[in-house]
Amino acid sequence: KKNGVNKTYYSSSNSGVIKITHSELSNGVSIYSGTFDAILYNKDKPSETVRVSDGRFDINSLTLNK
């Protein structure tokens, strides 16, 4: 949110990288960790882009899609 305005950004084909750095399966639960880097474009003004770098994530299959 900038100046009271919400903006939505999307990725496009081949605009970033997702790297899985760790995966684990224990008792039927999958956990994935990794990093990402991408250039995203504004939904309402596609010429406006932002770069997300050094992003990281942890995904637990128990909480995914809930």
Salt bridges, closest charged atoms under 4 A:
GLU24 OE1 - HIS22 NE2 3.14
ASP37 OD1 - ARG51 NH2 3.02
GLU48 OE2 - LYS7 NZ 3.18
ASP58 OD2 - ARG56 NH1 2.83
